[in-house]
């Protein structure tokens, strides 16, 4: 005999015993009726016949199938992440040695506040290169002016003037390159010796991570080195939730849909937000769609890289639906019990009917096929009848 769905959680021991007793009583009553009834009056396979008294004593409720507004939710895995517009990862553009650390973990810093000072010979070299390029440009401009005067006095050839012009253009380009390199190295307004470079915070926030010690040697990005991240400065008053949904659920998820977030660290808390972005392409590896929601985190309970369970609310719609309790699981089939009228001696007939549902983990359940609008279905107490099929 196939087993039906188990009773709902929270059922007390006394209530469970009462239901089992009622099921036994109904089963025995139905069996006795079968023995006493003639062969042609026995219920066929897949049907149950009950009297009004048996329905009442078994607390069996029947209701018509109706269309109504239904909304559901999709549960997907996710993680907490920084809001990209509120976090900065600070690297050193030059190689050097840490000489002074200005900011500590947990410090609140303003935009432009000093974070660390490095002894960086490359920074001094960049400034020297810019000065040399300036001098070369000045000399090239003087030579160009001299060649113009000689050419106008018919004392030199045109090719000499052209060569002087090309030399001047090359010097101007080299000066622009050297100035840009020096500006990159000195970005942040380092003071004192040109051999020092002070890195400053690019935004206002909290020092969330710091990966350096006094005297540590660091490689610079500009020199092609593998520079470590020295500081992470961010604001976690607002964070992102990043989640992945299956392709089949894409049509149900809309921008602005409410989300409920649960994390292991705070099992009794629900963090609310709304979907603000849905990827326009599937992940080729997981065949999932990326979704992002913004969460207020004024209490700073949510930390980046926390794993989360996410419930995304789907849009309400009108559909044929039944309470989840009306579904019975018989083997590999999902069935309901449909009232098919009465027998000649006044017993109520209930027929097992296989149904196809949209999802069986929501309440109410959307029915795709198997029953029609207006048919009467057992919505409560069906477990007691399942053992008689």
Secondary structure, DSSP 8 states (H G I E B T S, - for coil): --------TT--HHHHHHHHHHHHHHHHHHHHHHHHS-GGGS--TTEEEE-HHHHHHTT-EEEE-EEEEE--EEEEEEEEEE-GGGEEEE--SS-EEEEEE---TT-EE-TT-EEEEEE-HHHHHHHHHHHHHHHHHHHHHHHHHHHHHHHHTT-S-HHHHHHHHHHHHHHHHHHHHHHHHHHHHTTTT--S-TTEEEEE-SSSEEEEEE---TT-EE--TTTT------EEEE--SEEEEEEEEEGGGGGG--TT-EEEEEETTEEEEEEEEEEEEEEEEE-TTT-EEEEEEEEE-TT----TT-EEEEEEE---EEEEEE-GGG-EEETTEEEEEEEEEE-TTS-EEEEEEE-EES-SSSSSEEEEES--TT-EEEEESHHHHHTT-
